[in-house]
C-alpha cells in the first residue's frame, strides 16, 4: 500500500538527545508503527533518504530505520557509506543506546551542495540480547541521498595479545585501553591508530616490560591520527591507546594496525664513529638513543650533508643547529664550515633506518666565511642551497660596535654568538619601509665572537651580499 505521508512522532527529546523515540507512518488518515528492515551481519544493506522517508518534526531530519538482532555482550560496528551525509542512532525499546550525531556547530563544512560525504561510523555494545533499532538519518534537514549500511560484530583485543601483521577494530568507551604486544624478532615496528569517528583524536604510546614509556605520538599519522615507528628487540611491550584531549573523550571506533619491517639493510654506522667527507652513503639505525658522529675539516670547506630517514622524522643537527627539512624524512645542509672538528647528531622520538651522505669540497671564490676584522667590509656570495655563513670576529678593544649585512636580492638576518650563547640578533633594519637589511649595535668586551650571516630563503643560484664591522 503506497504511503501518502511518512513522518516520525518524537515523544520527549530528539534521537540524538537521548530520549524515547517512537516511529510512525501515516497512511490515508490512520497511523501505525513503522516497519523496520532487518539488518543482517557483514552484508551491506542499501537504502535511501528522500522526501518520503520518516521525518523528525522538530528539525526536519529524515531517517530510514533498520532492526539488528544482537547477542548479549557483543560489540557491533555500524558503518554507513554513500552519497548521504549521514548520522547513526542505535535504540533499544525506544531508548537511545548510542549516536554518531554531529551538531550543526561542528558541521560548518557540510552543505547541501557538497558531492562528497564522509562515511559515518558508530560502534556500541549490546548489553542484552534482542532487537536493536539502527536508524540512518541525514546530518541535517538538507541531507538526502542513497547509502549502504553494514553491521559488523567486533572482536576486542583490549587487555589481550597483539602481534605484527594484525589489523583490528576497537571501540573506545571513555577510558584508556591497553594491549600486550609480543615481539618475536628485532625489527622496525610501525603502529598506526586510525580514528573512524571525527571526535576521536588518537594518542599512542609504547611501554617496555617495566612500564617505562619508550615512545609516544599524537598526530604522526594522516590527519590527526597517531603513528609510531620504532626499533624493538624481542620481548613483551604494552601499547596504550587513548585520546590526545583526555581519556574521558576517548569514545568511538578506531583501527590499530601493527606492521613489521625486517632489517634488510646493512648497518654501517654506529654512534661515536668518525665520518669521512668522501660522498659515500652510509646506513644507520636510530633506536631512540641520540647518536653523534664527528668529522674533521683540514681547512674551511663547502660541506654537504644529506639524511634520508625511512618512514620517520628524526631531529638532525650539525654543530648543535638543526639543518634544513626538505620533506618527510629528508634533510640537507650545504654550508661553508671552518677547519676543525664538527658533529652531526641524529635524535628524535621515533625510530628506523636512515641513510647519511657527507661530502666536502674547496670553497669557491667570494663564498664568505672565515675571519672578519673590525673596519672590514666583505663583498661575498651566498652560494646556491646555502642559507648561513659563519664568521669569526676578534675584538681587542672594548667599545660599541655595529655589524651590518645587506643584499640587493635576498632578505638578510644576523646573529652574534660567544661561547655558545646568542648575544644579539636582527632581521630587518626597517621592514615597514622595505629595508630588509640587518644591523646589530652592541657593546663588546675583548674576546672572540661568532657572526652568523643568514639568508631567510634558500635559492638555486648564487646571491651577492655584504658584511661589515665598525667601531662607533
C-alpha positions as CSV (number, residue, x, y, z in Angstrom):
1,X,0.0,0.0,0.0
2,X,1.5,3.3,-1.0
3,X,2.2,5.8,1.8
4,X,0.8,9.3,1.3
5,X,2.8,10.8,4.1
6,X,5.6,9.4,6.3
7,X,6.7,11.1,9.5
8,X,8.2,10.4,12.9
9,X,6.5,11.5,16.0
10,X,9.2,12.1,18.6
11,X,8.0,11.9,22.2
12,X,10.4,13.7,24.5
13,X,13.8,14.6,23.1
14,X,15.1,14.1,19.6
15,X,17.1,10.9,18.7
16,X,20.5,12.4,19.5
17,X,19.2,13.9,22.7
18,X,18.9,10.5,24.5
19,X,15.1,10.5,24.9
20,X,12.4,7.9,24.0
21,X,11.6,7.7,20.3
22,X,8.7,6.1,18.5
23,X,8.4,6.0,14.7
24,X,5.0,6.1,13.0
25,X,3.9,6.2,9.4
26,X,0.6,7.8,8.3
27,X,-1.5,6.0,5.7
28,X,-4.7,7.6,4.5
29,X,-5.5,9.3,7.7
30,X,-4.6,6.4,10.1
31,X,-1.3,5.8,11.9
32,X,0.6,2.6,12.6
33,X,4.1,1.9,13.9
34,X,6.6,1.9,11.0
35,X,8.0,-1.5,9.9
36,X,11.8,-1.7,10.1
37,X,14.1,-3.5,7.6
38,X,16.2,-6.3,9.0
39,X,19.9,-5.6,9.1
40,X,22.0,-8.7,8.5
41,X,25.6,-9.1,9.7
42,X,28.6,-8.5,7.4
43,X,26.3,-7.6,4.5
44,X,25.8,-4.2,3.0
45,X,22.1,-3.1,3.0
46,X,21.1,-0.4,0.6
47,X,18.8,2.4,1.4
48,X,17.9,6.0,0.5
49,X,16.9,9.1,2.5
50,X,14.4,11.0,0.4
51,X,11.3,13.2,0.8
52,X,9.2,10.2,1.7
53,X,11.4,9.0,4.5
54,X,10.5,9.3,8.2
55,X,10.8,12.9,9.3
56,X,11.6,14.4,12.7
57,X,9.0,17.1,13.0
58,X,11.3,19.2,15.4
59,X,14.1,19.7,12.9
60,X,13.1,18.2,9.5
61,X,15.8,15.5,9.6
62,X,14.7,12.4,7.7
63,X,15.6,8.8,8.6
64,X,15.5,5.2,7.5
65,X,15.1,2.6,10.3
66,X,16.6,-1.0,10.4
67,X,16.5,-3.8,13.0
68,X,19.6,-5.6,14.2
69,X,19.3,-8.8,16.2
70,X,22.2,-8.7,18.7
71,X,23.9,-11.1,21.2
72,X,24.4,-10.1,24.8
73,X,27.9,-8.6,25.5
74,X,28.8,-8.4,21.8
75,X,30.3,-5.2,20.3
76,X,29.0,-4.1,16.9
77,X,30.3,-1.6,14.3
78,X,27.7,0.2,12.1
79,X,29.2,1.9,9.0
80,X,27.2,4.0,6.5
81,X,28.8,4.9,3.2
82,X,27.4,6.6,0.0
83,X,26.3,10.0,-1.1
84,X,24.2,10.7,2.0
85,X,25.8,12.9,4.7
86,X,24.7,10.6,7.5
87,X,24.4,10.2,11.2
88,X,23.6,6.9,13.0
89,X,21.5,6.2,16.1
90,X,21.0,2.9,18.0
91,X,18.0,2.4,20.2
92,X,16.6,-0.4,22.3
93,X,12.9,-0.4,23.3
94,X,12.8,3.3,22.3
95,X,15.8,4.4,24.4
96,X,18.9,5.8,22.8
97,X,22.0,3.5,23.3
98,X,24.5,5.3,21.1
99,X,24.6,8.0,18.5
100,X,27.1,9.4,16.0
101,X,25.1,12.6,15.7
102,X,27.0,15.8,14.9
103,X,25.5,19.1,15.9
104,X,25.4,22.0,13.4
105,X,28.2,23.9,15.0
106,X,30.6,21.1,14.3
107,X,29.5,20.7,10.7
108,X,30.4,24.1,9.3
109,X,31.9,22.5,6.2
110,X,28.7,20.5,5.4
111,X,26.5,21.8,2.7
112,X,23.6,20.5,0.7
113,X,25.6,21.2,-2.5
114,X,28.6,19.0,-1.4
115,X,29.2,16.0,-3.6
116,X,31.4,14.3,-1.0
117,X,30.2,12.6,2.1
118,X,32.5,11.2,4.8
119,X,31.5,7.7,6.0
120,X,29.6,7.7,9.2
121,X,30.7,5.0,11.8
122,X,29.3,4.1,15.2
123,X,30.1,1.2,17.5
124,X,28.1,0.0,20.5
125,X,27.9,-2.8,23.0
126,X,24.7,-4.9,23.2
127,X,24.3,-5.3,27.0
128,X,21.4,-7.7,26.5
129,X,20.3,-10.0,23.7
130,X,17.5,-8.9,21.4
131,X,16.5,-6.5,18.7
132,X,18.1,-3.0,18.4
133,X,16.8,-0.2,16.2
134,X,19.6,1.1,13.9
135,X,18.4,4.5,12.4
136,X,20.3,6.1,9.5
137,X,19.4,9.8,9.3
138,X,20.5,12.8,7.3
139,X,23.0,15.0,9.1
140,X,20.6,17.9,8.7
141,X,17.3,18.7,7.0
142,X,19.0,19.2,3.7
143,X,20.7,15.8,3.7
144,X,19.3,13.3,1.1
145,X,20.7,10.5,-1.0
146,X,21.4,6.8,-1.3
147,X,23.6,4.9,1.2
148,X,24.6,1.4,2.2
149,X,24.7,0.4,5.9
150,X,26.8,-2.6,7.2
151,X,26.7,-4.1,10.7
152,X,29.9,-6.0,11.7
153,X,30.5,-7.8,15.0
154,X,33.8,-6.8,16.6
155,X,36.3,-9.0,18.4
156,X,38.0,-7.0,21.1
157,X,41.7,-7.5,21.9
158,X,41.7,-4.9,24.7
159,X,43.8,-6.5,27.5
160,X,44.9,-9.3,25.2
161,X,47.8,-10.1,23.0
162,X,48.5,-8.4,19.6
163,X,51.3,-9.1,17.1
164,X,52.8,-7.7,13.9
165,X,50.5,-8.3,11.0
166,X,47.3,-7.6,12.8
167,X,44.7,-5.0,11.7
168,X,41.9,-4.8,14.4
169,X,39.0,-2.5,15.0
170,X,38.2,-1.5,18.6
171,X,35.6,0.6,20.3
172,X,36.7,3.3,22.9
173,X,34.3,3.8,25.8
174,X,35.8,6.8,27.7
175,X,39.0,5.3,29.2
176,X,42.5,4.4,28.1
177,X,42.9,0.9,26.5
178,X,45.9,-1.3,26.7
179,X,47.2,-4.2,24.6
180,X,50.1,-6.6,25.1
181,X,52.5,-6.5,22.1
182,X,54.6,-9.7,21.7
183,X,57.7,-9.1,19.6
184,X,59.4,-12.2,18.4
185,X,62.1,-10.6,16.1
186,X,64.2,-7.5,16.3
187,X,62.9,-5.2,13.6
188,X,61.3,-1.8,12.9
189,X,57.7,-1.8,14.0
190,X,55.0,0.6,12.9
191,X,51.8,1.0,14.9
192,X,49.0,3.0,13.3
193,X,46.0,4.2,15.2
194,X,43.3,5.4,12.8
195,X,40.1,7.1,14.0
196,X,36.8,6.0,12.4
197,X,34.9,8.9,14.0
198,X,35.9,12.5,13.8
199,X,35.5,13.3,17.5
200,X,38.2,10.7,18.5
201,X,41.7,12.3,18.4
202,X,44.1,9.2,18.7
203,X,47.1,9.2,21.0
204,X,49.5,6.2,21.2
205,X,52.3,5.2,23.5
206,X,54.5,2.1,23.8
207,X,55.9,1.0,27.2
208,X,58.6,-1.6,28.0
209,X,58.0,-4.5,30.3
210,X,58.8,-2.3,33.3
211,X,56.1,0.2,32.4
212,X,58.6,2.8,31.2
213,X,57.4,4.8,28.2
214,X,59.6,4.3,25.2
215,X,57.8,6.4,22.6
216,X,54.5,8.2,22.1
217,X,52.7,10.1,19.3
218,X,49.7,12.3,18.8
219,X,49.5,13.5,15.1
220,X,52.2,11.5,13.4
221,X,49.7,9.7,11.0
222,X,47.3,11.0,8.4
223,X,45.1,14.0,9.5
224,X,45.1,13.8,13.4
225,X,45.7,10.0,13.5
226,X,48.6,8.7,15.6
227,X,51.6,6.7,14.3
228,X,54.6,5.2,16.0
229,X,57.6,3.8,14.2
230,X,60.3,2.4,16.4
231,X,63.0,-0.3,16.7
232,X,62.1,-3.1,19.1
233,X,64.1,-6.0,20.4
234,X,62.3,-9.4,21.1
235,X,60.2,-9.2,24.3
236,X,56.8,-8.1,25.6
237,X,55.6,-4.5,25.4
238,X,52.4,-2.6,26.2
239,X,50.6,-0.5,23.6
240,X,48.3,2.2,25.2
241,X,45.6,3.8,23.1
242,X,43.8,6.9,24.2
243,X,42.7,10.4,23.2
244,X,45.1,13.4,22.9
245,X,42.5,15.6,24.6
246,X,41.8,13.3,27.6
247,X,40.8,9.7,28.2
248,X,37.2,10.8,29.0
249,X,36.8,11.9,25.4
250,X,38.1,8.6,24.1
251,X,34.9,7.4,22.6
252,X,34.2,5.8,19.2
253,X,35.8,3.2,16.9
254,X,39.4,3.1,15.7
255,X,41.7,0.7,13.9
256,X,45.0,-0.5,15.3
257,X,47.4,-1.7,12.6
258,X,50.7,-3.3,13.5
259,X,53.4,-3.9,10.9
260,X,57.0,-5.1,10.9
261,X,59.8,-4.3,8.6
262,X,62.8,-6.6,8.8
263,X,66.3,-5.1,9.0
264,X,67.4,-5.9,5.4
265,X,69.9,-3.0,5.1
266,X,73.4,-3.5,6.3
267,X,74.0,-1.1,9.2
268,X,77.4,0.6,8.6
269,X,77.1,3.5,11.1
270,X,77.4,3.3,14.9
271,X,77.2,6.2,17.3
272,X,80.6,7.8,18.0
273,X,82.0,6.9,14.6
274,X,84.3,9.3,12.7
275,X,82.9,10.1,9.3
276,X,84.9,10.8,6.1
277,X,83.6,13.6,3.8
278,X,84.0,11.4,0.7
279,X,80.4,11.4,-0.5
280,X,79.9,7.7,0.4
281,X,76.4,6.8,1.6
282,X,76.2,5.0,5.0
283,X,73.2,3.5,6.7
284,X,72.4,3.9,10.4
285,X,69.7,2.5,12.7
286,X,68.1,5.0,15.1
287,X,66.7,3.2,18.1
288,X,65.6,6.0,20.4
289,X,69.0,7.0,21.7
290,X,70.8,10.1,20.5
291,X,73.6,9.4,18.0
292,X,76.7,11.5,17.3
293,X,79.2,11.4,14.5
294,X,82.3,13.6,14.1
295,X,84.2,14.7,11.0
296,X,87.4,16.7,10.6
297,X,88.0,19.5,8.1
298,X,91.6,20.4,7.4
299,X,90.6,23.9,6.2
300,X,87.5,25.9,5.6
301,X,85.4,23.9,3.1
302,X,82.0,23.8,1.4
303,X,80.2,20.9,3.1
304,X,77.1,18.9,2.0
305,X,75.1,16.7,4.5
306,X,72.1,14.7,3.3
307,X,70.0,12.5,5.6
308,X,67.1,10.3,4.3
309,X,65.1,8.6,7.0
310,X,62.8,5.8,6.0
311,X,59.3,6.4,7.5
312,X,60.1,8.7,10.4
313,X,61.2,12.3,11.1
314,X,64.4,12.5,13.2
315,X,66.0,15.7,14.6
316,X,69.1,16.2,12.5
317,X,71.7,18.7,13.7
318,X,75.2,19.9,12.6
319,X,77.2,21.5,15.4
320,X,74.1,21.8,17.5
321,X,71.9,23.6,14.9
322,X,69.0,22.0,13.0
323,X,69.6,21.5,9.3
324,X,67.1,22.2,6.5
325,X,64.0,20.0,6.4
326,X,63.1,19.2,2.8
327,X,60.1,16.8,3.1
328,X,59.1,13.8,5.3
329,X,62.3,12.1,6.4
330,X,64.6,14.1,4.2
331,X,67.1,16.7,5.4
332,X,70.0,18.6,3.8
333,X,72.7,21.1,4.7
334,X,75.0,23.0,2.3
335,X,77.3,25.3,4.2
336,X,80.8,26.7,4.5
337,X,82.3,25.3,7.6
338,X,85.6,26.3,9.2
339,X,88.6,23.9,9.8
340,X,88.3,21.7,12.8
341,X,86.0,19.1,14.3
342,X,82.3,19.1,13.5
343,X,79.5,17.0,14.9
344,X,76.3,15.5,13.2
345,X,73.6,14.5,15.7
346,X,70.6,12.2,15.0
347,X,67.9,12.2,17.6
348,X,64.1,12.2,18.0
349,X,61.1,10.3,19.4
350,X,60.5,7.7,16.6
351,X,63.0,5.2,15.2
352,X,64.1,3.5,12.0
353,X,66.7,3.2,9.2
354,X,68.3,6.2,7.7
355,X,71.0,6.9,5.1
356,X,73.6,9.6,5.6
357,X,75.9,11.2,3.0
358,X,78.7,13.6,3.8
359,X,80.9,15.4,1.2
360,X,83.2,18.4,1.2
361,X,84.9,20.5,-1.5
362,X,87.0,23.6,-1.9
363,X,85.2,26.8,-1.1
364,X,84.5,28.9,-4.3
365,X,85.9,32.4,-4.5
366,X,84.0,35.0,-2.6
367,X,81.9,32.4,-0.7
368,X,82.5,34.3,2.5
369,X,83.2,32.9,5.9
370,X,86.4,32.8,7.9
371,X,87.8,35.8,9.9
372,X,86.4,39.3,9.6
373,X,88.2,42.2,11.2
374,X,86.9,45.5,12.6
375,X,86.9,48.0,9.8
376,X,86.4,45.4,7.1
377,X,83.6,45.3,4.5
378,X,83.3,41.9,2.9
379,X,81.7,41.5,-0.5
380,X,80.7,37.9,-0.7
381,X,78.3,35.4,-2.3
382,X,75.7,33.2,-0.6
383,X,76.1,30.0,-2.6
384,X,73.1,28.2,-4.1
385,X,71.5,26.0,-1.5
386,X,73.4,27.8,1.3
387,X,71.4,29.8,3.9
388,X,74.0,30.7,6.5
389,X,77.7,31.6,6.7
390,X,79.8,31.8,9.9
391,X,82.4,34.4,10.5
392,X,84.9,34.8,13.4
393,X,85.3,38.3,14.9
394,X,88.2,39.1,17.2
395,X,87.7,42.2,19.5
396,X,90.8,43.7,21.0
397,X,89.4,46.9,22.4
398,X,86.2,47.3,24.5
399,X,83.6,49.6,22.9
400,X,80.4,49.9,20.9
401,X,80.3,48.1,17.5
402,X,78.0,48.0,14.5
403,X,77.6,44.9,12.4
404,X,75.8,45.4,9.1
405,X,74.6,42.8,6.5
406,X,72.9,43.8,3.3
407,X,71.9,42.3,0.0
408,X,70.1,43.6,-3.1
409,X,68.5,40.2,-3.9
410,X,67.5,38.5,-0.6
411,X,66.2,39.1,2.9
412,X,69.1,39.0,5.3
413,X,69.4,38.1,9.0
414,X,72.2,38.4,11.5
415,X,73.1,36.8,14.9
416,X,76.1,37.3,17.2
417,X,77.4,34.5,19.5
418,X,80.0,33.8,22.1
419,X,80.8,30.6,23.9
420,X,77.6,29.0,22.6
421,X,75.3,31.9,23.7
422,X,73.4,34.2,21.5
423,X,74.2,37.8,22.4
424,X,72.1,39.6,19.7
425,X,70.2,39.1,16.5
426,X,68.4,41.2,14.0
427,X,66.3,40.5,10.9
428,X,65.2,43.8,9.4
429,X,66.6,47.3,10.0
430,X,63.2,48.9,8.9
431,X,60.8,46.4,7.4
432,X,57.9,49.0,7.3
433,X,59.9,51.0,4.8
434,X,61.0,48.0,2.8
435,X,64.6,47.8,4.3
436,X,65.2,44.1,4.8
437,X,69.0,44.5,5.6
438,X,70.2,43.6,9.1
439,X,72.1,45.5,11.7
440,X,73.4,44.7,15.2
441,X,74.6,47.5,17.5
442,X,76.2,46.2,20.7
443,X,78.9,47.0,23.3
444,X,81.6,44.3,23.3
445,X,84.5,43.4,25.6
446,X,87.7,42.0,24.2
447,X,87.4,38.4,23.1
448,X,86.4,36.1,20.2
449,X,82.9,36.2,18.8
450,X,81.0,34.4,16.0
451,X,78.8,36.1,13.5
452,X,76.2,34.2,11.6
453,X,75.2,35.8,8.3
454,X,71.9,34.3,7.0
455,X,69.5,34.3,4.1
456,X,65.9,33.8,5.1
457,X,65.2,31.7,2.0
458,X,67.0,29.1,0.1
459,X,67.7,29.6,-3.6
460,X,69.1,27.6,-6.6
461,X,71.5,30.4,-7.6
462,X,74.4,32.4,-6.0
463,X,73.4,35.7,-4.4
464,X,75.5,38.7,-3.6
465,X,75.7,40.2,-0.1
466,X,78.0,42.4,2.0
467,X,79.1,42.2,5.7
468,X,80.9,44.9,7.6
469,X,82.0,45.5,11.2
470,X,82.8,49.0,12.5
471,X,83.6,50.6,15.8
472,X,81.4,53.6,16.7
